[in-house]
Every structure is written in C-alpha cells, then in structure tokens.
Amino acid sequence: MAGKVAVIGAGLMGSGIAQVAAAAGWDVVLRDVTDEALTRGTDAIRASYDKFVAKGTMEAAEAEAALGRIGTTTDLDAAAEADLVVEAVFERLDVKHELFRTLDSLVREDAVLASNTSAIPITKIAAATSRPERVVGVHFFSPVPMMRLVELVRGYKTSDETLATARRFAESLGKTCIVVNRDVAGFVTTRLISALVVEATKLYESGVATAEDIDLACKLGFGHAMGPLATADLTGVDILLHATGNIYTESQDEKFAPPELMRRMVDAGDIGRKSGQGFYTY
C-alpha cells in the first residue's frame, strides 16, 4: 500500500515513523520547524539504518534507497499532496489544534489525518478540523523500528474507511494493530503503563522497596521485558508525567494522579536516560 506520507515532527517518534515508512517503500516528507531538528532526525534515521546493515538485517542498497525516499522541509505546505499525514509533535492540545487546523486547509479532501498522541483524545484533536471523520489515532511505540505494536484509536466521528486506511498503513510497515473503539484519554496502553508507573513510583517514594527491586518484581514476577521505573526513564519522566496528568484531568481517577516525586524529578531535570539521571543513573 505504498504512497506518500507526511510526518510532522522530526523528533524521536517522528523520525522513527519516517524511517519505517521509507523502509517499507513509502515516499516520505519529514517536516519540522527548524533545519537543526530535521538534521538531528535524519542523522538518527541514518544511524539506525547503519545498525540494521551492520547486523545483516538490511542490505546497504536497501538503506540507501530508503534514505532516498525521505525528503525534509520546514514548509507545512509540503503535506498538501500526501495520502496520509502523521502528526508527531509535542503533547499539548493547543499545539495540535493549531497544526490540525492548518493541515485541514492544506491537504487533499481524501487524505487521512493521523495523530501519534499517546494520551489526548482523538475527538478533541479532530474538533479543530472540518473533517473529523478523516482523523484517527495511530499511536506508535518507541523505538519505532523495533516495537511491533500500533494502537489505532477511533475518535467519536472517525469513519470505518479512515480506520481501515490507518490499519493498512500500519500493517504495511510490518506492525500489528490493536483498535481502541472508545476514545478515552490514554487509550489502552498509556492507561495501563501510567497506572503501573504511578503505583511503582509511590512504592519507591514511600520507601517500600528500591527502584531495582520494584522493576525486578515486574520482570520476574509478571514476565515484563522492562520494569515500570526503567520504562519511565526510557520514555522520559517528563513525558509520562504529562500523560498521566492528561488522563487524570480527563478522568478524575485518583490512580492516575501524578505522584509528588515525579513532579520534583521533572522540576530538577532528572527526566531519565536523555538527561543522564532519572530513577536510575546513566
């Protein structure tokens, strides 16, 4: 099902989505607001392809061809001819509203507008457009080239055709999909990991057990590949704080109320692997 996809946002998620789409034969335009962000994104894509080539899971010629299918731009007008647009910008509703409002006036009538949001209801994002039936959640997981799951989220007005197009896109990238039929904040996966991270943080904060032992309990007791506190460090404590805050605001469910420790860690800049310090030191 290859065609043309525009990926808006060249950060960790956006560059990963562009990488797997190009490798699957899609023509990709990657857009961000600065040339520096685009350079970081394409450097990350190139480095990732190089790793696959070194491991023998991708031919060097395939990697070069995939890189050749990725164009970069700071001009949002480049999304005008895309079959599908995937938004991967900061997790704030006002930022997404502004973007989707602009995209609504730019893209073709038959284009699908997808958001990679992990926690904001798709219905709220779609409300900024005149085509809510063409808006859908396509939630990838990090690191995108390695994680097989994609969470497809149906907004209140998302059409069956739009959901089917999103599924074909995700499956063309080799991903396995689950469908979220009711557009609740946090969907399925972010609600599950948020509840686990919140409780793990409370146990650690109150001195019940060390971070290492809490994570070990989840790995050996439940078969998790990674414990919740290590997952928070990998994802970014700031990202998870924002996600849990969004879910709590929407649901008023106390189990999603962000613990004080998470707030203080973010205030101090201890946000995980990307800062060198989170629940663990890197």
PyMOL commands that set and color helices and strands:
alter all, ss='L'
color gray80, all
select helices_A, chain A and resi 12-23+35-55+60-68+76-81+93-106+122-126+132-134+160-172+189-205+211-222+228-235+237-251+254-256+260-268
alter helices_A, ss='H'
color red, helices_A
select strands_A, chain A and resi 4-8+27-31+70-73+84-87+112-115+135-140+149-154+176-180
alter strands_A, ss='S'
color yellow, strands_A
deselect
rebuild
show_as cartoon
